[in-house]
Amino acid sequence: MKFSLKILLLLVCIPFLVGSVVAQNQGNAISEGPYIFFQGDQVNVKWVENGQMKENLNPDLGFLRSEFNLGLDPKVFLEKKEKEVDFFQEYKNVPNLVVISDIHGQYGLSVELLKAHGIIDENTDWKYGKGHLVVNGDILGRGDMVTEVLWLVYKLEHQAKAQGGKVHFLIGNHELMFIESDFRFLNEKYVGATKLMGIRTSDLYAENAVLGNWLRKRPVIITIDDLLITHAGISPSFLQRKLPAKKVNKQFYSHILKSSSRRKNALQTFLTSDEGPLWYRGYFVEPLPSTQILDDVLDFFESKKIIVGHTSLRSITSLFEGRVIGVDGNIKEGVTGEILIIENGESFRGGRNGSRIKL
């Protein structure tokens, strides 16, 4: 009887033991990175390869290209670190514009969309000339290829500038959540990678990290010609405060995105609330704002349309008789998605197969 009981217990435990071994093997197979950190006038690279932490102090261009397909001279990292932030984010006479939003680590689908519409080439290098690409927040969160997307956008920003173009990456609520150490939507892969690298999760995008320093310099509100662009939207409460974009961008950089800034005053608390530009959902849920309020918002920012992400839709959608364009086409699920294309004043939904549908 005792022998039978032991066998029974062993049979019950086997699935758990096997599950534990599989989990350990999966954890040991993690490959992730690179994460590049500033050390004085040099940089230090850390990454995980098949469950093993690796490190390289002061890598050169050849190493970054061969190891990570990252064709950037380390001098670029230091130049971007020292560059002052421009809070006045207004751009005029932009010939072509593409907007993608809420990528959430879906690298493959995002690359597919950008290739299909001639924004990047087969090597994922900039192909859009003097055009502008807007990434309207939320690269972080959910998916397991966040790092790849961040480095792609970082690289494209550098390449676009050399061709007279521009890449704009705006802060979304998921970037803010990470900086505020809210990791609820962070893929477990990154927690495992930080343990293997012997660092804290918050260190991934700390101020001494290349990507962390870059993230903290992203704007919240920009205007391109007659378009107002922000991650979530401008609420009636925001409008009542008459906050210009320049002031909002400065508040986020100087007081909210700084890791040392944990105490917020009333304005900063409002800006990071559900009525702020990173969390507002009022264009999509009741009670909806009146057309007069929307007109007042657009008049205040001297714009004709507002482009927002944050709230997932089945496709890019024009609302309120064209005053609002929702561009979160649910890329986060990795199944389908769209980008917004604006050329010669006309707007199109761009599909993953290269198709265009007039908006």
Secondary structure by P-SEA (a helix, b strand, c coil): caaaaaaaaaaaaaaaaaaaaaaaaaaaabbbccbbbbcccbbbbbbbcccbbbbbccccaaaaaaaccccccaaaaaaaaacccccccccccccbbbbbcccccaaaaaaaaaaaacccccccccccccbbbbccccccccccaaaaaaaaaaaaaaaaaaaccbbbbbbcaaaaaaaacccccccaaaaaaaaaaccccccccccccaaaaaaaacccccccccbbbccccccaaaaaacccaaaaaaaaaccccccccccccaaaaaaaccccccccccccccccccaaaaaaaaaaacccbbbbccccccccccccccccccccccccccccbbbbbbccccccccccccccccc
